[in-house]
Amino acid sequence: MPSSYHSCEQIPALLVLEDGRSFRGVSFGARGETFGEAVFSTGMSGYQETLTDPSYHRQVVVATAPHIGNTGWNDEDDESGRIWVAGYVVRDLSRVRSNWRSNRSLDQALREQGVVGIAELDTRALTRHLRERGAMRVGISTEDLDVDRLLAKVLASPQMAGANLVADVTVHQAEVTPAVGEKRFTVAAIDLGIKDMTPTRMSERGIEVHLLPADVGIDQVREVAPDGVFFSNGPGDPAAADDAVALLQQVLDADLPYFGICFGNQIFGRALGFGTYKLKYGHRGINQPVKDLTTNKVEVTAHNHGFAVDAPLQGGTDTKWGEARVSHVNLNDDVVEGLELRAADGELRGFSVQYHPEAAAGPHDAAYLFDRFVAMMDAHRTARSTQEGDA
């Protein structure tokens, strides 16, 4: 079969899963070897946003859509400063890119950033295998095409369970995204692997966003004088992120309104006293149905997570900061998709969701959550002003 990969060269590549299942295909992107956790994403579009999402750090992403790369690569849609996936697996890599903003191909973008890809293999069979056996370690190689040797390397690679990867993806110093138009609020955003669109969505609502490194303490958060605190998405096992949990508990002690997404939802769950666990194969894609239990509305959402919060779907749980309860649930499998915390007087003190309301590639059903954050900060500010006036 003719191919445009590497100037029409057919470079063989091998993919081996940790349970020994193997697939042979054709190399695209960079040549070499790569290892990570094999996961699949069901999105029909938005591969550029997926590949540049820091939450995919140390993961090899399998695209379930059979045809990938037709819109090429542009300089506007990156969600961070680099491609974060450890590898990319597709069935049919488009030989032609067709989009008015595209300035290079997907193949070229991966080659430039040293990311190994493999194409022309049965991604449906691979996805079914991961659904049945669960996400697992994987290796891709253009250098060693012996299954047994590559399998030995896969088994020697680190697992995702227990991995604390926040330090790999967080900013090293504070960054500020100014509010668009009149500044209404200031938010301290803790970067656990944030996507660029998140501060953008906040700034559009009059929020000045101070993006802070993950290792900041509560005193540095207070220096920003925030009206609210945000914890971002990010990679790794939330059970290993003890420092983030401790910081969030101090944020709650300081009575600062809180909003978290994805990893920030898992950290919120741990801070409130709930556990977390690893899903069999996770939720990744842009077509997950979620029900908002506070409004009874269903939204189609963008997901990327392999861990979840273990919290009761019914009733509330008492904490030192108020009552916590599940606010959103996945309609496919009843996985917890959101939490909320209310004070004794019913005031919303914090909430989080397990998906991406910023969703640059769509869908945009959940964009209202940024407005909910604004309303929470506004109500908190009003309540504090009233209390100070009464005093």
Buried (B, 14 or more C-beta within 10 A) or exposed (E): EEBBBBEEEEBEBBBBBBBEBBBBBBBBBBBBBBBBBBBBBBBBBBBBBBBBBBBBBBBBBBBBBEEBBBBBBBEEBBBBEEBBBBBBBBBBBBBEBEEEEBEBBBBBBBBEBEBBBBBBBEBEEBBEBBEEBBBBBBBBBBEBBEBEEBBEBBEEBEEBBEBBBBEBBBEEEBBEBEBBEEEBBBBBBBBBBBBBBBBBBBBEBBBBBBBBBBBBEBEBBBEBEBBBBBBBBBBBBBBBBEBBBBBBBBBBEEEBBBBBBBBBBBBBBBBBEBEBBBBEBBBBBBBBBBBBBBEEEEBBBBBBBBBBBEBEEEEBBEBEBBBBBBBBBBEEEEBBBBBBBBBEEEBBBBBBBBBBBBBBBBBBBBBBBBEBBBEBBBEBBEEEEEEEEEE
